[in-house]
Amino acid sequence: MSPRPWLPDSLAALLTRLAGTTPMWLVGGAVRDSLLERPTSDFDFVVDGNALGLARLVANALRADYYTLDIERGIGRVIHATPDGTQTLDFSRLRLPAIAADLMSRDYTVNAMGVALDDPGQLIDPTRGLQDLKDRRLRACGPDAIADDPIRALRGVRLSTDLGLRIDPDTLKQLTEAPNLIASVSPERLRDELFVVLRQPRPGRALRVLDHAGLLGPVLPETIPLKGLHLGPSDAGDRWAHALATVDHLAELFLVLASQHDEEAAAEVTLGLVILRLGRFRPGISEHLHEELTPGRNARQLLLLAALYHDAGTAVAPSSDEPGGSPPSDPQEMGARLVAERGRALRLSSAEIERLRLTVLHSGRPGSLDRAGGVSPREAYRFFRDAGEAGLEVVLLSLAELLASHTPPIATPIWESRVDIARQLLEARLEWPPERLSPPPLLRGDRLAKALAISPGPDVGILLEQVREAQAAGEVRDADEALALARRLWAERPTGDEGTP
């Protein structure tokens, strides 16, 4: 049998050449997905030799990124950008004397299959994983498989929901004993498993099963106080149910706003209006959501995580006992702080943490614009100035959150109004010329300070920002008009106010 069913031809040829006589096997999820005829971009290899050295050779040959995941266990990762997306290649050293024994020490039988690169016609299946796959059953490889590595509990729930597998009773017993062991797992591994869950087309079900099994709280502890915290006096659901519903509605929006959208979902009236009003923005939305701030993790996954935290600040009791006598914290400000702290705990990059923080911080802005009656050019400028690259996420989160706040079907006027706000904001973000949404400075601060005979400082910065707002609104077109506006604003500042114009 040709290696083609298991690996792309070019990759199989490269690995065969670089490995030489070193025994090497493709194992785990890539084999399982190939048997299920599911596309995959994640490939795991076991090497009877120097796995880290081979991974570096592969990275160099592909001009790809390389990361050492575990020096002691000899695990290296190669992340390779291809025209079809990102490929992740993991190489680990053979830990036991034979590949069959190595596979038997893995997590679940459906992941304990492998093929040798030099003999791809022979499936190695020591735990009868192929039969479990046919029977749609998830079974641990051994009685201590999850206790040996508690991250396998999260993976088991994800596999069960993603592949539609029934959890074997003995395996389910292992899962229920896992929550107390999660603390022993490194933050990086928790992060990676969580983001695989968030990669699913409909992650809400997996998140609910993880929560029911007590496995989500240890990963996202700031969400626990949302349970039992009601949205309002007459609401039966709590804020945690609302957060999960927001995730569900985001997944629906992703389906109808994807480059290859779901025609069946679009037939539903509420989502049909999204297609009608926002469909033209589909290419820009899809490109933005697939942006990878860190290789292997994209903006779509971050938005789903932000959705789980968008209400987290409401569960923190207001306090004015902070240093300096600070007033009670704004819930969205507090939520932004909490999601940033969790991002740091999960070892996300600074860019990812900032994207999460801004998304939660500004999640209420579209609703405020809706209540104010619309989006002026000045308001659009202010929105994207403040929300930055998270602005598009905020727009989508606002739509999903509104749907989650209403018992279906949502009243048509309410939904039409919010979708129209989304249309105006997306139009500014995706269709305005860049110089309109982010106008180039017409004045330098030193020139403005000299012309108005004021000292350099905050007042100058405030005036310059007011000029830029006027540029975005089309009220100022050149430096002379900008200076004239600044003069007028400074002259009209409140009497006796030596500060803000």
Secondary structure, DSSP 4 states (H G I P E B T S, - for coil): --STTTS-HHHHHHHHHHHTTS-EEEETHHHHHHHTT----EEEEEESS-HHHHHHHHHHHHT-EEEEEETTTTEEEEEEEETTEEEEEEEEE--SSSHHHHHHTSSBGGG--EEETTEEEEEE-TT-HHHHHHTTEE-BSSTTHHHH-THHHHHHHHHHHHHTPEEPHHHHHHHHT-GGGGGGS-HHHHHHHHHHHHHSSSTHHHHHHHHHTT-STTTSGGGGGGTT-BSSTT-SSBHHHHHHHHHHHHHHHHHHHSSS--HHHHTSHHHHHHHHHHGGGHHHHHHHHT-EEETTEEHHHHHHHHHHHTTGGGGSPP-S-STT-PPPPPHHHHHHHHHHHHHHHTT--HHHHHHHHHHHHTTTHHHHHHHHT---HHHHHHHHHHHGGGHHHHHHHHHHHHHHTSPSSPPHHHHHHHHHHHHHHHHHHHTS-HHHHSPPPSS-HHHHHHHHT--SSHHHHHHHHHHHHHHHTTS--SHHHHHHHHHHHHHTSPTT--S--
